[in-house]
Amino acid sequence: MDEQRRVRTERLRWHSRRALLENDLVLQRFWQKQTEALDDATAGMLERLLEMEDHDLWELLSGRQDAGDPALQSMVALLRQPAG
């Protein structure tokens, strides 16, 4: 794993800590499954999601709202996968 990718992944992991507990739990579950550095596409989609306000992000993660962008929607689906 290259250093730049590792640093980006760790920065995303840090920014995944959210004020809204529901988001925090979904993102924690994702990071428990994600043991390697993220590829550029996945990291980019996660960055876009993490830029959102907590309540807007929860609307996507809970399925109450559609992301509109198919790539972003695939990242939401990845985050929504159950643990295990």
C-alpha positions in Angstrom: 0.0 0.0 0.0 1.5 3.3 -0.9 1.9 6.0 1.7 -0.4 8.6 0.0 -3.3 6.1 -0.2 -2.8 5.1 3.4 -2.8 8.7 4.6 -6.0 9.4 2.6 -7.7 6.4 4.1 -6.8 7.4 7.6 -8.0 10.9 7.0 -11.3 9.5 5.7 -11.5 7.2 8.7 -11.1 10.2 11.0 -13.7 12.3 9.2 -16.1 9.3 9.4 -16.7 10.2 13.1 -20.0 11.9 13.0 -22.2 13.8 15.5 -25.3 11.8 14.5 -25.1 8.4 16.2 -26.9 6.6 13.3 -24.3 7.8 10.8 -21.5 7.0 13.2 -22.7 3.4 13.6 -23.0 2.8 9.8 -19.5 4.2 9.2 -17.9 2.3 12.0 -19.3 -0.9 10.6 -17.9 0.0 7.2 -14.4 0.6 8.7 -14.5 -2.7 10.6 -15.0 -4.5 7.3 -12.5 -2.3 5.4 -9.1 -3.3 6.4 -7.1 -2.1 3.4 -6.6 1.3 2.0 -9.5 2.4 -0.2 -9.0 2.6 -4.0 -9.3 6.1 -5.5 -12.8 5.7 -6.8 -14.2 4.4 -3.4 -12.2 7.1 -1.5 -13.6 9.8 -3.8 -17.2 8.7 -3.3 -16.7 8.4 0.5 -15.3 11.9 0.5 -18.3 13.2 -1.3 -20.6 11.6 1.3 -18.6 12.8 4.2 -18.9 16.4 3.0 -22.7 16.2 3.5 -24.4 17.5 6.6 -25.3 14.7 9.0 -29.0 14.7 8.5 -28.7 14.8 4.7 -26.2 11.8 4.9 -28.6 9.9 7.1 -31.4 10.4 4.6 -29.3 8.6 2.1 -28.0 5.9 4.4 -31.5 5.1 5.8 -32.9 4.8 2.2 -35.3 7.8 2.7 -33.7 9.6 -0.2 -31.9 8.5 -3.4 -28.5 9.9 -4.2 -29.3 10.5 -7.8 -25.7 9.8 -8.9 -25.3 6.0 -9.6 -21.7 6.0 -8.4 -22.6 7.7 -5.2 -25.6 5.3 -4.8 -23.2 2.3 -5.1 -21.1 3.8 -2.2 -24.3 4.2 -0.2 -25.2 0.5 -0.9 -21.7 -0.5 0.2 -22.1 1.4 3.5 -25.5 -0.2 4.1 -24.2 -3.7 3.8 -24.6 -5.7 7.0 -21.6 -6.7 9.0 -20.1 -10.1 8.5 
